[in-house]
Amino acid sequence: MNPIKTAAAGLAALGICATAAYAEWPEKPITYVVSFAAGGNADIVARLNAEVLSEQLGVPVNVVNKPGGAHIPATMSVLEAPADGYTVFNWSPPSFMVVPLTREVPYSPLEDFIPIYAGISASNALYVRADSPYTTFEEFIEGAKANKLTMGVNNLGAPPNLSAVQLASEFGLEFKTIALKTVPATMAGLIGGQVDVAVGQVASIHSAGDDVRPLIILDNSRQPFMEKDLPGVRTVGEAFPGKEAGVWVHGGLAVKAGTPQEIVDRLLAASEVMGTEEFMATLPKTVGYNWVHGPDEVRALIQRGKDLYSPILDGLGLLHKK
């Protein structure tokens, strides 16, 4: 028998077997790695996403929380697993944006992962207590110039802190900054009098309610979801054209680079449900959502975040320079 034909036939058979294997994927449970502790918004949305994927793919999708270590251990646990679609990653602003921009990490978000979608999102807002003397953003600016106010944020270097830094830079302000670990803790610190003013998320109003007063949305332009949470509250871009108040808070799903295209396509198809109004209606009111679907689209979104935050972090002396 001709050896070339024999080899060709063998390769063809292997190709058929490989195609069949991918067509049968998944055949076992999928691990959905979350780099946050259980109970927060990122974890809640990840579990809702996992339920959808499980329904669409026909196998259990098990959420595994791996908090700590600046999100690096959770991220690396995905990269250390085979690129077979059975380990997926709930990427977030720390893991794909802030941490890689501020320190040496053993991975590259845009090179080592294939992003599938971005869903959970947020814009930041500036809040004072309901009994604060500042009833408008303009009054707040005057007060902040006359007095060094205490600003509450969740963590130094996190998106709310970067929003506060940009606010101070754009309007010539100076704050004493206190980090309160989480956005809910920041809002609680504001209500309890620990800080004078705080950066929370637009959707934080649903948990803080009448105890706080939103002064302005720290964003350049209005997004449709803002009306759901803070109807009528201006953005910085609307109130002060030319002033910058960009924000980048997004999170979603990614798989390890090298995952076969057939599996990526299955995940893309299975996740389409998450972009529907029916799915969004199941989300807690405290969750912001901005659906972006597809590797190229999400990579562009992540790149916009890098372009936004790099100069801010550089100004703070926090940008890691290779």
Buried (B, 14 or more C-beta within 10 A) or exposed (E): EEEEEEEEEEEEEEEEEEEEBBEEBBEEEBBBBBBBEEEBBBBBBBBBBBBBBBEBBEBBBEBEBBBEEBBBBBBBBBBEBEBBBBBBBBBBBBBBBBBBBBEEBEBEBBEBBBBBBBBBBBBBBBBBBEEBEBEEBEBBBEBBEEEEBBBBBBBBBBBBBBBBBBBBEBBEBEBEBBBBEBBBBBBBBBBEEBBBBBBBBBBBBBBBEEBBBBBBBBBBEBBEBBEBBBEEBBBBBBBBEEBBBBBBBBBBBBBBBEBBEBBBEBBBEBBBBBBEEEBBEEBEEBBBBBBBBBBEEBBEBBEEBBEBBBEBBEEBEBBBEE
